[in-house]
Amino acid sequence: MNKKYTYVWVSLIVLIFGIIVIPRIVDRLSSGSVVENDRLNSEGKNSDDEELAYILLDGKRRKVPSFEFINQDSVLVSDKDYLGKVYVVDFFFTRCPSICPVMTTNLVGVQEHFKNADDFALASFSITPDVDTPQVLRAYKEKYGVTGENWNFMTGDQEGIYELANAGFNIFAAEMPDVPGGFEHSGLFALVDKEGYLRSRIDEYGNPIVYYRGAILEEKGVNDHGETEEIGILKVDIQKLLEE
């Protein structure tokens, strides 16, 4: 007799659960509220108000490796010269027929935006240093109307620059005779904080975006592949680091 009543009560509880709870779960799944309330997602939304993430390698904060090259004025510049400054890094070459003009134009806009910030700088490394001598780099700087002293266009040992790009920043650069210009590189910008750590905002999945797209004009907004520009968010994130 007791077993009979037990079965009745269990059946009743299951029925109530099915009537009340399951529809609520279905509603949450269909509306996406389950995903939005996930811990990683709530901490990792692409909010302009959130602190920037550190880029990790083997569980440790990734820092810019040591470097030392000469700039457009034949002045020796090292990573130590950038300590205490927030800065943006890119890899380019002056004869690039494709993305470099767009990247440089975007960075000119970024520099203009932060022209009054003494603790902001830029670092551009040539991937064709044999061609891009200091004189060539100086002419390139003048061509784009760069007047500030906080932007170094650097040249030097090619092996060292490629090591810095591919291993130091994981920003691809390589000599490839079959592509326009004979060299291939990504159109990405890296953001570095005042202590020399790589930083970025978090994507909608809670992961650092790591780099910012630099080869899409900010004013254009989107490229032919449907990718949106990221210069706008780069400016926001630079400001965050300047205020840290």
FIVO-773724 format. One line per 8 residues: number of its first residue (from 1); for each residue x, y, z of N, C-alpha, C, O. Coordinates in nm, 3 decimals, padded with zeros to 5 digits. Layout:
NUM> X Y Z X Y Z X Y Z X Y Z  ...
END
This chain:
1> 00.083 -00.120 00.000 00.000 00.000 00.000 00.087 00.125 00.000 00.060 00.219 -00.075  00.189 00.126 00.083 00.278 00.242 00.089 00.347 00.263 -00.044 00.365 00.376 -00.089  00.386 00.151 -00.109 00.453 00.162 -00.237 00.361 00.225 -00.340 00.405 00.303 -00.425  00.232 00.192 -00.332 00.136 00.247 -00.427 00.130 00.398 -00.414 00.135 00.471 -00.514  00.119 00.445 -00.288 00.113 00.589 -00.266 00.244 00.658 -00.308 00.242 00.770 -00.359  00.355 00.590 -00.286 00.485 00.646 -00.326 00.490 00.668 -00.476 00.535 00.772 -00.523  00.444 00.567 -00.551 00.443 00.580 -00.697 00.353 00.695 -00.742 00.385 00.768 -00.835  00.242 00.709 -00.673 00.148 00.818 -00.707 00.214 00.954 -00.686 00.204 01.042 -00.771
9> 00.281 00.970 -00.572 00.346 01.098 -00.542 00.460 01.127 -00.640 00.476 01.241 -00.685  00.539 01.026 -00.673 00.647 01.046 -00.769 00.592 01.086 -00.904 00.646 01.175 -00.970  00.485 01.020 -00.944 00.424 01.053 -01.073 00.371 01.194 -01.073 00.382 01.266 -01.172  00.313 01.235 -00.961 00.259 01.370 -00.950 00.369 01.475 -00.959 00.352 01.577 -01.024  00.480 01.449 -00.893 00.593 01.543 -00.896 00.649 01.556 -01.036 00.677 01.666 -01.082  00.665 01.443 -01.105 00.715 01.445 -01.243 00.621 01.524 -01.332 00.666 01.601 -01.417  00.489 01.505 -01.312 00.390 01.576 -01.392 00.399 01.727 -01.369 00.395 01.805 -01.464  00.411 01.768 -01.242 00.422 01.911 -01.210 00.549 01.970 -01.270 00.547 02.080 -01.325
17> 00.658 01.895 -01.260 00.785 01.941 -01.319 00.770 01.963 -01.469 00.818 02.063 -01.524  00.704 01.868 -01.535 00.685 01.878 -01.680 00.599 01.995 -01.718 00.623 02.059 -01.821  00.499 02.026 -01.637 00.406 02.135 -01.670 00.467 02.271 -01.643 00.448 02.364 -01.722  00.541 02.285 -01.533 00.589 02.416 -01.489 00.732 02.446 -01.532 00.759 02.553 -01.587  00.823 02.353 -01.508 00.966 02.382 -01.524 01.013 02.371 -01.668 01.083 02.459 -01.718  00.976 02.262 -01.737 01.027 02.239 -01.872 00.991 02.352 -01.969 01.078 02.394 -02.045  00.867 02.403 -01.969 00.839 02.516 -02.058 00.928 02.637 -02.032 00.964 02.708 -02.125  00.963 02.660 -01.905 01.052 02.773 -01.874 01.190 02.751 -01.932 01.251 02.845 -01.984
25> 01.241 02.628 -01.925 01.373 02.597 -01.982 01.370 02.618 -02.133 01.463 02.675 -02.190  01.262 02.571 -02.196 01.249 02.588 -02.341 01.247 02.736 -02.377 01.312 02.777 -02.474  01.173 02.816 -02.300 01.167 02.961 -02.326 01.304 03.024 -02.315 01.340 03.108 -02.397  01.382 02.985 -02.215 01.515 03.042 -02.195 01.607 03.004 -02.309 01.686 03.086 -02.356  01.598 02.878 -02.355 01.682 02.835 -02.465 01.647 02.908 -02.593 01.735 02.950 -02.668  01.517 02.923 -02.619 01.475 02.989 -02.743 01.508 03.137 -02.742 01.534 03.195 -02.848  01.506 03.199 -02.625 01.536 03.343 -02.617 01.684 03.371 -02.606 01.727 03.485 -02.624  01.765 03.268 -02.575 01.909 03.286 -02.562 01.952 03.330 -02.425 02.069 03.360 -02.405
33> 01.860 03.335 -02.328 01.896 03.386 -02.196 01.989 03.292 -02.121 02.064 03.336 -02.034  01.985 03.164 -02.153 02.076 03.069 -02.089 02.218 03.102 -02.127 02.307 03.104 -02.041  02.241 03.128 -02.255 02.375 03.162 -02.303 02.420 03.294 -02.246 02.535 03.307 -02.204  02.332 03.392 -02.243 02.372 03.525 -02.199 02.403 03.528 -02.051 02.477 03.616 -02.005  02.348 03.435 -01.975 02.375 03.432 -01.832 02.493 03.344 -01.797 02.527 03.329 -01.680  02.556 03.286 -01.898 02.674 03.204 -01.875 02.787 03.288 -01.816 02.804 03.404 -01.854  02.862 03.231 -01.725 02.964 03.308 -01.654 03.067 03.369 -01.748 03.100 03.487 -01.737  03.117 03.288 -01.842 03.220 03.338 -01.933 03.167 03.449 -02.020 03.235 03.548 -02.045
41> 03.044 03.432 -02.067 02.989 03.531 -02.157 02.962 03.662 -02.086 02.985 03.770 -02.142  02.912 03.655 -01.964 02.880 03.777 -01.893 03.006 03.854 -01.857 03.003 03.977 -01.847  03.116 03.782 -01.836 03.242 03.850 -01.806 03.315 03.892 -01.934 03.408 03.972 -01.929  03.272 03.838 -02.046 03.348 03.860 -02.167 03.275 03.932 -02.278 03.316 03.924 -02.393  03.169 04.002 -02.247 03.099 04.075 -02.351 03.186 04.187 -02.406 03.272 04.241 -02.336  03.163 04.221 -02.532 03.243 04.323 -02.597 03.199 04.461 -02.553 03.154 04.542 -02.635  03.213 04.490 -02.426 03.168 04.618 -02.372 03.282 04.717 -02.371 03.396 04.683 -02.339  03.250 04.842 -02.406 03.351 04.947 -02.403 03.391 04.982 -02.260 03.490 05.052 -02.239
49> 03.315 04.934 -02.162 03.344 04.967 -02.023 03.431 04.863 -01.954 03.473 04.884 -01.840  03.458 04.752 -02.018 03.529 04.643 -01.952 03.680 04.657 -01.963 03.733 04.713 -02.059  03.748 04.606 -01.862 03.893 04.606 -01.860 03.947 04.515 -01.970 03.889 04.411 -01.999  04.058 04.555 -02.029 04.117 04.474 -02.136 04.187 04.352 -02.079 04.241 04.354 -01.968  04.186 04.245 -02.159 04.249 04.120 -02.118 04.398 04.123 -02.148 04.444 04.197 -02.235  04.472 04.040 -02.075 04.611 04.013 -02.107 04.617 03.893 -02.201 04.538 03.799 -02.187  04.708 03.896 -02.294 04.727 03.782 -02.383 04.820 03.684 -02.313 04.929 03.721 -02.270  04.777 03.559 -02.301 04.852 03.460 -02.226 04.924 03.363 -02.317 04.874 03.328 -02.424
57> 05.042 03.321 -02.275 05.118 03.217 -02.343 05.168 03.122 -02.236 05.244 03.160 -02.147  05.124 02.995 -02.246 05.157 02.896 -02.143 05.117 02.944 -02.004 05.187 02.919 -01.906  05.003 03.012 -01.999 04.950 03.057 -01.872 05.012 03.184 -01.816 04.975 03.229 -01.708  05.107 03.242 -01.890 05.174 03.363 -01.843 05.141 03.481 -01.934 05.119 03.464 -02.054  05.137 03.598 -01.876 05.110 03.718 -01.954 05.218 03.739 -02.059 05.337 03.738 -02.029  05.175 03.759 -02.181 05.270 03.771 -02.291 05.323 03.913 -02.300 05.247 04.010 -02.307  05.456 03.925 -02.299 05.521 04.055 -02.304 05.594 04.071 -02.437 05.639 03.974 -02.497  05.605 04.196 -02.482 05.679 04.223 -02.605 05.825 04.183 -02.584 05.886 04.224 -02.485
65> 05.882 04.103 -02.673 06.023 04.064 -02.658 06.115 04.183 -02.683 06.074 04.283 -02.742  06.237 04.171 -02.639 06.334 04.278 -02.660 06.360 04.297 -02.809 06.367 04.200 -02.885  06.374 04.422 -02.850 06.411 04.452 -02.988 06.496 04.579 -02.991 06.494 04.659 -02.898  06.569 04.595 -03.099 06.656 04.712 -03.115 06.682 04.733 -03.264 06.752 04.654 -03.327  06.625 04.839 -03.319 06.639 04.871 -03.461 06.661 05.021 -03.477 06.648 05.097 -03.381  06.693 05.063 -03.599 06.708 05.207 -03.624 06.582 05.259 -03.693 06.515 05.187 -03.767  06.553 05.386 -03.665 06.431 05.443 -03.722 06.461 05.529 -03.844 06.573 05.529 -03.895  06.362 05.603 -03.889 06.372 05.685 -04.009 06.475 05.797 -03.996 06.516 05.856 -04.096
73> 06.517 05.826 -03.875 06.618 05.930 -03.852 06.753 05.870 -03.817 06.843 05.939 -03.769  06.768 05.738 -03.841 06.891 05.664 -03.810 06.922 05.664 -03.661 07.038 05.654 -03.621  06.819 05.675 -03.581 06.832 05.670 -03.434 06.798 05.529 -03.386 06.699 05.470 -03.429  06.880 05.477 -03.297 06.857 05.343 -03.243 06.738 05.347 -03.147 06.732 05.429 -03.055  06.642 05.257 -03.170 06.520 05.250 -03.089 06.505 05.108 -03.036 06.524 05.012 -03.111  06.470 05.095 -02.909 06.450 04.963 -02.850 06.316 04.957 -02.779 06.247 05.058 -02.764  06.281 04.837 -02.735 06.157 04.819 -02.660 06.157 04.901 -02.532 06.051 04.940 -02.483  06.273 04.926 -02.477 06.281 05.003 -02.352 06.236 05.147 -02.372 06.189 05.211 -02.279
81> 06.251 05.198 -02.495 06.207 05.335 -02.524 06.055 05.348 -02.518 06.002 05.459 -02.509  05.985 05.236 -02.524 05.839 05.238 -02.523 05.779 05.211 -02.386 05.658 05.224 -02.367  05.862 05.174 -02.290 05.811 05.151 -02.155 05.752 05.281 -02.100 05.811 05.389 -02.114  05.636 05.269 -02.037 05.567 05.388 -01.987 05.472 05.449 -02.089 05.408 05.551 -02.062  05.465 05.385 -02.207 05.375 05.434 -02.312 05.282 05.321 -02.358 05.321 05.205 -02.361  05.161 05.359 -02.392 05.072 05.269 -02.463 05.106 05.282 -02.611 05.120 05.394 -02.662  05.121 05.169 -02.682 05.156 05.183 -02.823 05.095 05.073 -02.910 05.059 04.966 -02.863  05.087 05.105 -03.039 05.034 05.014 -03.140 05.147 04.969 -03.230 05.231 05.050 -03.269
89> 05.150 04.841 -03.262 05.256 04.781 -03.343 05.197 04.729 -03.475 05.090 04.669 -03.477  05.269 04.753 -03.586 05.233 04.689 -03.711 05.359 04.655 -03.790 05.467 04.708 -03.763  05.343 04.566 -03.888 05.451 04.528 -03.978 05.407 04.560 -04.121 05.296 04.527 -04.161  05.495 04.625 -04.197 05.458 04.678 -04.327 05.582 04.683 -04.417 05.691 04.645 -04.374  05.565 04.731 -04.540 05.680 04.769 -04.623 05.636 04.878 -04.720 05.522 04.880 -04.765  05.728 04.967 -04.751 05.692 05.089 -04.823 05.646 05.065 -04.966 05.572 05.146 -05.021  05.688 04.953 -05.027 05.648 04.924 -05.165 05.523 04.837 -05.172 05.484 04.795 -05.281  05.462 04.810 -05.060 05.343 04.725 -05.054 05.232 04.784 -05.141 05.195 04.900 -05.124
97> 05.180 04.705 -05.237 05.079 04.756 -05.328 04.934 04.733 -05.282 04.840 04.771 -05.351  04.919 04.672 -05.166 04.783 04.633 -05.127 04.739 04.693 -04.993 04.681 04.801 -04.990  04.766 04.624 -04.883 04.705 04.663 -04.756 04.782 04.769 -04.678 04.723 04.837 -04.594  04.912 04.784 -04.703 04.992 04.877 -04.622 04.943 05.023 -04.630 04.937 05.089 -04.526  04.909 05.074 -04.749 04.857 05.211 -04.753 04.733 05.230 -04.665 04.716 05.334 -04.602  04.646 05.129 -04.662 04.527 05.136 -04.577 04.567 05.134 -04.430 04.516 05.212 -04.350  04.658 05.045 -04.395 04.703 05.034 -04.256 04.766 05.165 -04.209 04.736 05.213 -04.099  04.853 05.221 -04.292 04.920 05.345 -04.253 04.821 05.460 -04.242 04.830 05.541 -04.150
105> 04.727 05.466 -04.333 04.623 05.570 -04.327 04.543 05.558 -04.198 04.513 05.659 -04.133  04.508 05.436 -04.160 04.436 05.417 -04.034 04.519 05.461 -03.914 04.467 05.523 -03.822  04.649 05.429 -03.917 04.734 05.467 -03.804 04.757 05.617 -03.798 04.773 05.673 -03.689  04.757 05.682 -03.912 04.766 05.829 -03.912 04.645 05.886 -03.839 04.657 05.981 -03.761  04.528 05.828 -03.865 04.408 05.871 -03.794 04.415 05.844 -03.645 04.369 05.926 -03.565  04.473 05.730 -03.607 04.489 05.698 -03.466 04.584 05.797 -03.399 04.558 05.846 -03.290  04.695 05.826 -03.467 04.791 05.921 -03.411 04.729 06.058 -03.393 04.750 06.123 -03.291  04.652 06.101 -03.491 04.586 06.230 -03.481 04.488 06.233 -03.364 04.476 06.334 -03.295
113> 04.419 06.122 -03.343 04.321 06.113 -03.235 04.388 06.130 -03.099 04.328 06.186 -03.006  04.512 06.081 -03.086 04.582 06.087 -02.957 04.702 06.182 -02.961 04.800 06.162 -02.891  04.692 06.285 -03.044 04.806 06.375 -03.063 04.846 06.450 -02.937 04.959 06.497 -02.926  04.755 06.461 -02.842 04.785 06.532 -02.717 04.824 06.439 -02.604 04.843 06.483 -02.490  04.836 06.310 -02.634 04.872 06.212 -02.531 05.022 06.185 -02.537 05.069 06.118 -02.629  05.095 06.235 -02.440 05.241 06.216 -02.438 05.281 06.071 -02.412 05.393 06.031 -02.443  05.189 05.994 -02.355 05.219 05.855 -02.323 05.158 05.758 -02.424 05.129 05.643 -02.391  05.140 05.805 -02.548 05.096 05.718 -02.657 05.199 05.722 -02.769 05.258 05.827 -02.797
121> 05.220 05.606 -02.836 05.319 05.599 -02.944 05.280 05.489 -03.043 05.187 05.412 -03.020  05.355 05.485 -03.154 05.335 05.381 -03.255 05.470 05.324 -03.296 05.572 05.392 -03.288  05.469 05.198 -03.339 05.592 05.131 -03.382 05.562 05.050 -03.508 05.488 04.953 -03.504  05.622 05.092 -03.620 05.603 05.022 -03.747 05.736 04.961 -03.790 05.837 05.030 -03.797  05.735 04.830 -03.820 05.856 04.759 -03.856 05.849 04.718 -04.003 05.752 04.656 -04.046  05.952 04.752 -04.079 05.956 04.716 -04.220 05.998 04.571 -04.236 06.095 04.526 -04.174  05.925 04.497 -04.320 05.961 04.358 -04.347 06.050 04.347 -04.471 06.086 04.237 -04.512  06.085 04.462 -04.531 06.184 04.465 -04.640 06.294 04.565 -04.602 06.312 04.666 -04.669
129> 06.365 04.536 -04.495 06.461 04.634 -04.443 06.576 04.666 -04.538 06.634 04.775 -04.530  06.610 04.574 -04.629 06.718 04.603 -04.724 06.679 04.716 -04.819 06.764 04.794 -04.863  06.551 04.725 -04.848 06.501 04.831 -04.936 06.462 04.955 -04.855 06.490 05.068 -04.894  06.397 04.931 -04.742 06.346 05.040 -04.659 06.455 05.092 -04.566 06.457 05.063 -04.446  06.544 05.169 -04.623 06.650 05.235 -04.546 06.589 05.350 -04.467 06.474 05.387 -04.490  06.664 05.407 -04.374 06.611 05.523 -04.301 06.564 05.634 -04.395 06.462 05.698 -04.368  06.637 05.659 -04.503 06.597 05.763 -04.597 06.463 05.731 -04.662 06.378 05.819 -04.678  06.444 05.605 -04.701 06.318 05.563 -04.762 06.204 05.574 -04.661 06.094 05.618 -04.695
137> 06.230 05.534 -04.539 06.128 05.541 -04.434 06.091 05.685 -04.402 05.974 05.716 -04.376  06.188 05.773 -04.405 06.161 05.914 -04.379 06.071 05.973 -04.488 05.980 06.050 -04.460  06.100 05.934 -04.615 06.017 05.981 -04.726 05.875 05.925 -04.714 05.777 05.994 -04.744  05.864 05.800 -04.670 05.733 05.738 -04.650 05.655 05.813 -04.542 05.536 05.839 -04.557  05.722 05.846 -04.435 05.660 05.920 -04.326 05.610 06.055 -04.375 05.499 06.097 -04.340  05.690 06.122 -04.454 05.650 06.253 -04.506 05.535 06.240 -04.605 05.446 06.326 -04.610  05.535 06.134 -04.683 05.428 06.110 -04.780 05.292 06.103 -04.713 05.193 06.153 -04.767  05.286 06.043 -04.595 05.159 06.028 -04.524 05.133 06.142 -04.424 05.038 06.137 -04.346
145> 05.216 06.242 -04.429 05.193 06.359 -04.345 05.210 06.335 -04.197 05.147 06.402 -04.115  05.296 06.239 -04.162 05.321 06.211 -04.021 05.416 06.316 -03.965 05.530 06.327 -04.010  05.369 06.392 -03.870 05.450 06.500 -03.814 05.493 06.476 -03.670 05.590 06.536 -03.625  05.424 06.390 -03.598 05.456 06.367 -03.458 05.587 06.293 -03.441 05.634 06.224 -03.532  05.646 06.306 -03.324 05.772 06.240 -03.293 05.751 06.107 -03.221 05.848 06.042 -03.181  05.626 06.068 -03.205 05.597 05.946 -03.128 05.576 05.823 -03.215 05.525 05.721 -03.168  05.615 05.832 -03.342 05.595 05.720 -03.434 05.727 05.685 -03.500 05.782 05.764 -03.577  05.778 05.567 -03.470 05.903 05.520 -03.529 05.874 05.420 -03.640 05.801 05.324 -03.621
153> 05.933 05.445 -03.758 05.932 05.351 -03.869 06.069 05.284 -03.868 06.170 05.350 -03.893  06.073 05.155 -03.839 06.201 05.091 -03.807 06.248 04.991 -03.913 06.169 04.925 -03.979  06.380 04.983 -03.924 06.445 04.893 -04.017 06.568 04.834 -03.949 06.609 04.880 -03.843  06.626 04.731 -04.011 06.743 04.667 -03.950 06.762 04.527 -04.004 06.737 04.501 -04.122  06.806 04.438 -03.920 06.831 04.300 -03.960 06.700 04.230 -03.996 06.609 04.223 -03.913  06.691 04.178 -04.118 06.567 04.116 -04.162 06.529 03.995 -04.079 06.413 03.978 -04.043  06.627 03.912 -04.048 06.598 03.793 -03.967 06.542 03.833 -03.831 06.450 03.770 -03.780  06.598 03.938 -03.773 06.550 03.984 -03.644 06.408 04.038 -03.651 06.328 04.015 -03.560
161> 06.375 04.109 -03.759 06.240 04.163 -03.775 06.139 04.051 -03.797 06.030 04.054 -03.742  06.176 03.952 -03.878 06.085 03.839 -03.901 06.066 03.758 -03.773 05.956 03.708 -03.747  06.170 03.744 -03.696 06.159 03.674 -03.567 06.064 03.751 -03.475 05.981 03.691 -03.406  06.078 03.882 -03.474 05.991 03.966 -03.391 05.845 03.952 -03.436 05.755 03.942 -03.352  05.823 03.952 -03.567 05.686 03.943 -03.619 05.625 03.806 -03.592 05.517 03.797 -03.534  05.694 03.701 -03.634 05.635 03.568 -03.632 05.638 03.500 -03.495 05.542 03.433 -03.457  05.746 03.517 -03.423 05.757 03.453 -03.292 05.721 03.549 -03.179 05.657 03.509 -03.081  05.763 03.675 -03.192 05.738 03.772 -03.085 05.592 03.814 -03.075 05.534 03.816 -02.967
169> 05.534 03.847 -03.191 05.395 03.894 -03.193 05.298 03.794 -03.255 05.177 03.811 -03.243  05.350 03.690 -03.319 05.264 03.596 -03.394 05.183 03.669 -03.502 05.070 03.632 -03.531  05.243 03.772 -03.560 05.184 03.842 -03.673 05.261 03.798 -03.797 05.379 03.830 -03.811  05.195 03.727 -03.885 05.262 03.660 -03.996 05.332 03.758 -04.090 05.275 03.861 -04.128  05.456 03.725 -04.126 05.532 03.799 -04.227 05.627 03.701 -04.294 05.694 03.623 -04.227  05.631 03.704 -04.429 05.717 03.610 -04.502 05.742 03.662 -04.642 05.661 03.737 -04.698  05.855 03.620 -04.698 05.885 03.651 -04.837 05.814 03.548 -04.925 05.835 03.428 -04.909  05.730 03.598 -05.017 05.653 03.510 -05.105 05.649 03.572 -05.244 05.568 03.661 -05.272
177> 05.738 03.527 -05.331 05.753 03.586 -05.464 05.627 03.586 -05.549 05.614 03.668 -05.640  05.533 03.495 -05.522 05.415 03.481 -05.607 05.303 03.580 -05.574 05.205 03.590 -05.648  05.316 03.653 -05.464 05.210 03.748 -05.427 05.250 03.888 -05.470 05.369 03.916 -05.486  05.153 03.979 -05.488 05.186 04.117 -05.527 05.282 04.181 -05.427 05.258 04.180 -05.306  05.390 04.238 -05.479 05.489 04.299 -05.392 05.598 04.205 -05.346 05.702 04.249 -05.298  05.575 04.071 -05.361 05.675 03.972 -05.326 05.683 03.936 -05.180 05.765 03.852 -05.141  05.598 03.997 -05.097 05.600 03.968 -04.953 05.457 03.959 -04.903 05.368 04.030 -04.949  05.437 03.869 -04.807 05.304 03.848 -04.749 05.310 03.882 -04.600 05.404 03.843 -04.531
185> 05.209 03.953 -04.552 05.200 03.981 -04.408 05.054 04.010 -04.373 04.974 04.045 -04.459  05.023 03.994 -04.247 04.884 04.017 -04.204 04.862 04.166 -04.181 04.956 04.240 -04.152  04.739 04.207 -04.194 04.706 04.347 -04.172 04.656 04.373 -04.032 04.556 04.442 -04.013  04.725 04.318 -03.934 04.680 04.326 -03.795 04.763 04.425 -03.714 04.882 04.445 -03.740  04.698 04.486 -03.617 04.765 04.574 -03.522 04.767 04.507 -03.385 04.669 04.446 -03.343  04.879 04.520 -03.316 04.890 04.472 -03.177 04.889 04.592 -03.084 04.945 04.697 -03.116  04.825 04.575 -02.970 04.815 04.682 -02.870 04.895 04.644 -02.747 04.880 04.535 -02.693  04.982 04.736 -02.703 05.074 04.709 -02.592 05.051 04.812 -02.482 05.035 04.931 -02.509
193> 05.049 04.765 -02.357 05.028 04.859 -02.247 05.160 04.921 -02.199 05.266 04.893 -02.255  05.152 05.004 -02.097 05.268 05.081 -02.052 05.378 04.993 -01.993 05.493 05.037 -01.984  05.345 04.872 -01.953 05.445 04.780 -01.897 05.499 04.682 -02.000 05.580 04.595 -01.968  05.454 04.697 -02.125 05.504 04.610 -02.231 05.426 04.483 -02.253 05.474 04.393 -02.322  05.305 04.472 -02.194 05.223 04.353 -02.211 05.125 04.370 -02.326 05.070 04.478 -02.347  05.104 04.261 -02.401 05.004 04.262 -02.507 04.865 04.255 -02.445 04.838 04.173 -02.358  04.776 04.342 -02.492 04.641 04.351 -02.437 04.538 04.355 -02.550 04.570 04.393 -02.662  04.417 04.316 -02.520 04.307 04.330 -02.615 04.174 04.318 -02.541 04.169 04.278 -02.425
201> 04.068 04.353 -02.611 03.937 04.334 -02.552 03.893 04.188 -02.570 03.958 04.110 -02.637  03.780 04.155 -02.507 03.727 04.020 -02.508 03.616 04.011 -02.612 03.539 04.106 -02.630  03.608 03.897 -02.682 03.499 03.879 -02.777 03.374 03.826 -02.708 03.372 03.810 -02.586  03.270 03.800 -02.785 03.142 03.760 -02.726 03.146 03.622 -02.664 03.053 03.582 -02.594  03.254 03.547 -02.689 03.267 03.413 -02.632 03.359 03.411 -02.508 03.386 03.305 -02.452  03.405 03.528 -02.469 03.491 03.536 -02.351 03.638 03.519 -02.380 03.717 03.499 -02.287  03.677 03.526 -02.508 03.819 03.510 -02.545 03.877 03.642 -02.593 03.806 03.722 -02.654  04.005 03.667 -02.568 04.069 03.789 -02.620 04.069 03.788 -02.772 04.091 03.683 -02.833
209> 04.044 03.903 -02.834 04.052 03.908 -02.980 04.198 03.910 -03.025 04.228 03.883 -03.141  04.287 03.941 -02.935 04.434 03.940 -02.951 04.482 04.056 -03.039 04.564 04.136 -02.996  04.432 04.064 -03.164 04.476 04.168 -03.256 04.356 04.246 -03.310 04.241 04.205 -03.297  04.387 04.360 -03.371 04.284 04.446 -03.428 04.304 04.454 -03.580 04.416 04.474 -03.627  04.196 04.439 -03.655 04.206 04.450 -03.801 04.249 04.591 -03.840 04.185 04.689 -03.802  04.358 04.597 -03.916 04.408 04.728 -03.956 04.395 04.758 -04.103 04.424 04.869 -04.147  04.352 04.658 -04.182 04.352 04.672 -04.327 04.215 04.706 -04.384 04.190 04.689 -04.503  04.125 04.755 -04.297 03.995 04.803 -04.342 03.984 04.949 -04.299 03.996 04.979 -04.180
217> 03.962 05.038 -04.393 03.953 05.179 -04.360 03.842 05.204 -04.259 03.730 05.153 -04.275  03.873 05.281 -04.156 03.773 05.310 -04.054 03.649 05.374 -04.115 03.537 05.339 -04.079  03.669 05.465 -04.208 03.556 05.536 -04.267 03.471 05.446 -04.357 03.352 05.471 -04.377  03.533 05.340 -04.410 03.458 05.247 -04.496 03.369 05.156 -04.413 03.256 05.128 -04.452  03.420 05.109 -04.299 03.339 05.032 -04.207 03.342 04.882 -04.226 03.347 04.808 -04.128  03.340 04.835 -04.351 03.334 04.692 -04.377 03.404 04.664 -04.510 03.400 04.747 -04.601  03.467 04.546 -04.521 03.533 04.512 -04.647 03.444 04.423 -04.733 03.329 04.396 -04.697  03.496 04.379 -04.845 03.418 04.299 -04.938 03.384 04.160 -04.884 03.297 04.092 -04.938
225> 03.452 04.119 -04.778 03.426 03.988 -04.718 03.329 03.998 -04.600 03.302 03.898 -04.533  03.278 04.115 -04.575 03.184 04.133 -04.465 03.248 04.154 -04.330 03.179 04.158 -04.228  03.381 04.168 -04.326 03.451 04.193 -04.200 03.445 04.342 -04.168 03.465 04.427 -04.255  03.417 04.374 -04.042 03.406 04.513 -04.002 03.541 04.569 -03.958 03.629 04.496 -03.912  03.554 04.700 -03.972 03.678 04.765 -03.928 03.688 04.760 -03.777 03.587 04.749 -03.708  03.812 04.767 -03.726 03.831 04.762 -03.581 03.915 04.879 -03.531 03.970 04.875 -03.420  03.926 04.983 -03.611 04.001 05.102 -03.568 03.923 05.177 -03.462 03.982 05.233 -03.369  03.791 05.179 -03.475 03.709 05.246 -03.375 03.725 05.185 -03.237 03.742 05.257 -03.139
233> 03.721 05.051 -03.229 03.737 04.987 -03.098 03.881 04.995 -03.051 03.907 04.996 -02.930  03.975 05.001 -03.145 04.115 05.017 -03.106 04.134 05.150 -03.034 04.204 05.156 -02.932  04.074 05.255 -03.084 04.085 05.387 -03.019 04.026 05.383 -02.878 04.083 05.439 -02.785  03.912 05.316 -02.865 03.850 05.304 -02.733 03.943 05.230 -02.637 03.957 05.270 -02.521  04.005 05.124 -02.685 04.090 05.042 -02.599 04.223 05.109 -02.567 04.278 05.089 -02.459  04.275 05.189 -02.659 04.394 05.269 -02.629 04.363 05.363 -02.514 04.443 05.378 -02.421  04.247 05.426 -02.521 04.209 05.521 -02.415 04.199 05.451 -02.280 04.237 05.507 -02.177  04.146 05.329 -02.280 04.138 05.252 -02.154 04.276 05.234 -02.092 04.295 05.254 -01.973
241> 04.372 05.195 -02.175 04.508 05.169 -02.124 04.574 05.300 -02.080 04.650 05.301 -01.983  04.546 05.407 -02.148 04.603 05.536 -02.107 04.551 05.578 -01.970 04.619 05.649 -01.896  04.433 05.534 -01.938 04.371 05.574 -01.809 04.401 05.476 -01.697 04.364 05.501 -01.582  04.467 05.364 -01.728 04.496 05.265 -01.622 04.598 05.319 -01.522 04.634 05.249 -01.427
END
